[in-house]
Amino acid sequence: MHPSIEIIGAVAAFITTVGWIPQVAKIARERRAGDISLVTTGVLAFGILLWALYGLLIGSWPVILANGFTFMLVAAIVAMKLRYG
């Protein structure tokens, strides 16, 4: 695969992963998650977990790392939603 394609994938993985940090920080800071949909976030977390599993099965470290970290962030949102409502 051409290196520029790998760079595009790495940048996309970084942006879509880091994009969750402000949401996690906001919920943690405000201790309020009333506007977050538990079903949507839970389904998203499960889908991300499956992507990480897929990465493990095909041996793709970028897929494993990006989705593993993203899963942790989205799972934190689910946990805070359950705690703060």
Secondary structure, DSSP 8 states (H G I E B T S, - for coil): --HHHHHHHHHHHHHHHHTTHHHHHHHHHHT--TTS-HHHHHHHHHHHHHHHHHHHHHT-HHHHHHHHHHHHHHHHHHHHHHHH-
